[in-house]
Amino acid sequence: MAAIVICEFMDEEAVTDILAGHDVLYDAGLVDRRPELIAALGNARALIVRNRTRVDPDLLAKAPKLQAVGRLGVGLDNIDVAACEKRGIAVYPATGANDAAVVEYVIGAMLTLLRGAFAATEAVMAGEWPRTRLLGREAGAKRLGLIGFGAIGRKVGAAAAALGMEICAYDPHVSVGEQPWGKVTPLALDGLLKVSDVVSLHVPLTDETRNLLDRNTIAGMKHGAVLINAARGGVLDEAAVADALRSGALGGAALDVFAQEPLSKERAQVFAGCRNLVLTPHIAGLTVESNVRVSRMVAEKIRDHLAGGR
């Protein structure tokens, strides 16, 4: 049985180059065959996952030799970190490796939603010329509100500032006196929502952040604001977002993550009738380039761990 099990997709060259010499089972579809995955972990010393594999006590109990878990990304809500720590199992996320991809996704989504013109292809091809209906907005001089001011939030803020936007942020875990704030204005959550033309979420899913944007807080947002969530599903109320879009209270939304993933056809019906809405399947941090960076970083960490070089 394999010493390293990889149950979700990663860059194959990282597997062959960096993990050469190890007995590796690489099966990107194994995540969907949990009994087979658990059976494969009998002698595994390392497991590499993305965000869909539940690394919970049940799985850990079936992996008695497990020493390390590599996470091809940064969110750890699918990994029981406390249970891993109790067993002495190291957890290695790919911190920073997909930041650039997420930043570009957020900025691209923001510009798309503010302009509101890029869904006009069918109308133009049909002979329509809806110029006045597609009168959009510029980003310059608008205010971007960041909910969460960690590494990615700061990079998004810097990119938006280069477009001439004013930046404010809410993060109770970053002291107002700390250096990272610079020209960014720290605000309370309700104050940020009230004044921001664009709101972008950059928080993990915890008990503190679950449904952070619920029906009441969304009602407190600036009329016509744009909302972007490329952080974690569960930090906002999807039905409330849909209702705000249909009523016109929200001017647009881009959601890359959902409370339940994959988003089923039935659950997606909550967004029926919403305009200026972009839905993507948890790919903000996933590009050809970031996949290589993430895969190589995690493969190197697992290789070094198994070699004893923590």
RALIN-V344027 format. One record per helix or strand of 2 or more residues. SS is the DSSP state (H for helix, E for strand). FROM is the first residue (numbers start at 1). TO is the last residue. If there is no record, write none. Layout:
<<SS | FROM | TO> <SS | FROM | TO>>
//
This chain:
<<E | 4 | 6> <H | 12 | 18> <E | 24 | 26> <H | 30 | 32> <H | 34 | 40> <E | 46 | 49> <H | 57 | 61> <E | 68 | 71> <H | 81 | 87> <E | 90 | 93> <H | 99 | 115> <H | 121 | 125> <E | 143 | 147> <H | 151 | 161> <E | 166 | 170> <H | 179 | 181> <E | 185 | 186> <H | 189 | 195> <E | 198 | 201> <H | 215 | 219> <E | 225 | 229> <H | 238 | 247> <E | 250 | 255> <H | 265 | 271> <E | 277 | 279> <H | 288 | 306>>
//
